[in-house]
Amino acid sequence: MWDCRHRRSDDFCRRRKTACFPGGIGCVLKDKFEFPLRTDIKDPLLKKRKEKSKIVKPSN
């Protein structure tokens, strides 16, 4: 078992403000460890970033 100071007992990350996703965007484990068995699970923050990038701001 591992522990992280940002992880709450309900598997929520206080740093990322989303479900715990070890090695994901904003995680303190990113680029320090590899997670080779996790191929089918997507980072919840990737979805949020893609949605934000689709919003087109009107130009003046």
FENWOMO-V759468 format. One record per helix or strand. SS is the DSSP state (hx for helix, st for strand). FROM is the first residue (numbers start at 1). LEN is the number of residues. If there is no record, write none. Layout:
# FENWOMO-V759468
ss/from/len
SS/FROM/LEN
SS/FROM/LEN
This chain:
# FENWOMO-V759468
ss/from/len
st/7/1
st/12/2
st/18/2
hx/44/11
